[in-house]
Every structure is written in C-alpha cells, then in structure tokens.
Amino acid sequence: MSSTASELGGLEAVTASDAALRRFLNGLPGVDAVGLQARAAGLGTRSVKTTAKAYAIDLAISMIDLTTLEGADTPGKVRALCAKGVAPDPTDRSVPRVAAICVYPDLVATAREALAGSGVAVASVATAFPSGRAARAVKLADVRAAVAAGADEVDMVIDRGAFLSGRVMEVFEEIAEVRAACGAAHLKVILENGELGTFDAIRRASWLAMLAGADFIKTSTGKVAVNATPANTLLMLEAVRDFRAATGRQVGVKPAGGIRTTKDALKYLVLVNETAGEDWLDPAWFRLGASSLLNDLLMQRQKLATGRYSGPDYVTVD
Ligand SMILES: O=C[C@H](O)COP(=O)(O)O
C-alpha cells in the first residue's frame, strides 16, 4: 500500500471528526493474513553470514530496552539492571550499551540517578500499564510523574476496550493528550496486539497511533499470552514505511515480549532491513523490548569471538 499525503486528504482532514477517522481507518486495505505469515516465515529463514553476525549482535544489543516490570521490583534490582545496561560485559568494553532501561514510574528516579551521564535512556511504562484501565486523569498523572522523575521515553498502552468497541476518536484523543503530557520525552504507543484479535485491527491501531503523534509503535506489554511475533512486527514495519511515504514523518517500531534468543533478535533485524529498510536499522528507530535477551546475545557474541561458550558465571542471572 502506498498513498501520498494529498491522497489522504492531509492528516488534519482524516482526524477532523469521528466519522472521517473511522472512514479512513476502515478504508485501509485488509491484511492478507496467509501472505503476511508466509512473508514473515520466509524472511525468518534467511541466515545472517558469520561476517555480518558480529555486527548484527552488537546492533541488537544497542537496540535493547532492557526491561524489568515486576511487582517485586526493588531499587536494588533496578540499579543492577542499569549497571548491566551501561556495561553489559564489564570485562569487555567493546560491548555496546543498551538503548534504554525500562521500568515502572515509581522507579524512574532510581534509574535516572544510576544512568546519569551514561547515554542510556530511562524509559517508563505509564497510563495504568499493562491494562490501561483507569480514568484518563489518572493516566495523565502517571505520565507526568514519570516525566517529572526523569523519564526520557514513555511507553503508554492504548485503551483496548475503547478501540475494540469502535470508539477510535476516544483512543486518538487519549494518545494525543499523552503525547502533549510527555513534553520532550519520546512516546511509544503499545497496541497490545495479542488483545486486538485480527491483523486488520493491528493495522488500524498502528495508523491510529501514528496519526495521534506516536514516536514509536510497540507490539505488546509482555504481559499477555501472545506478545511480539514476526508476523505482527512485519505488519507494523509495513505501516511505518507506508506512513512515512504518506506523510514524510518517520515512526519507530518496538517488538516486545518473549524475545529471548539471538536467533529471534536477528530474525527481527532481517525483517526491519527487508521491510522498512536501512533507515530503521538504528536504535533511534527500532528497539527490542526484552528482559532476558541480553544474556543470550552476550553468550553468542563470546562464542563468535572465542569459538566457545563461557562458563555459566559469565552472565548474571536475571
Ligand atoms: O517490554 C518488554 C517486555 O515487558 C519484556 O518481556 P520479556 O520478559 O518477555 O522479555
């Protein structure tokens, strides 16, 4: 699919009223689910040459939003995670730092302090993550608290109940209000694909989030049965590619949840390269939301460099 800004009638026109927004979203082409799954599977079988593998592993490390989102999180755990994100292998300073540390809002100040001067961003989930079930005022207060405490990036969840009931303007306005509350912080909009039911809905939610001002669209919270998959990520990569062609604005993509192995991470990089293209192969435009992927990348990196895996104490236990 490709459309120009004028074919869309301009961004303001498609979001000017509830009816116009509905008409636009309902007019997006239907997703050929079988074709999408086949494309994702086909790209997933491409192998990355050994020469490119070392580069790809380091790129994947630099794209990680290293995440802890547990009720049992403590300042100590967050400080340890920050140290790991800044220097993933303290014995090898050639390992790049991760992109961000992602925590709940009440732990942003701890992460901010631990990451000072490191170049690693502080990301925080907000808007009553992961369910998004709270009054809008509560969600906006959540966002403002995270930003005031020092979050560089906010990961919000969309109101899936409103979206699935067809109240798309309500979802649009909420994202736009959160965008405004973020100020200078970047906004990642979590669609929670595993709850949207169809690929068509994921395409509509992607466009809705981008039209409302998302800097990134993100697949999942990591808290439901189906999280990031190659197929739903491919669909979102196509959406950001088409959105840039239509509007001139580039939006990033973040698959999150269940990405644990180097093999998986490299598959996602192939999808980015083959779908959105090289412009997205950068931590500014593509992230991997993951709690335990980093350890596997470090082990594979070591194997590539030395020909053998390190002992079990090489990586810290998550
Ligand atoms: O955004 C990241 C996810 O919450 C982490 O999910 P994961 O523990 O499956 O890697």
The ligand as an ORCA input file, in Angstrom:
! r2SCAN-3c Opt
* xyz 0 1
  O       8.729     -4.627     27.079
  C       9.278     -5.661     27.422
  C       8.601     -6.827     27.968
  O       7.784     -6.498     29.040
  C       9.619     -7.838     28.398
  O       9.118     -9.071     28.098
  P      10.015    -10.383     28.286
  O      10.207    -10.531     29.771
  O       9.212    -11.467     27.684
  O      11.329    -10.163     27.613
*
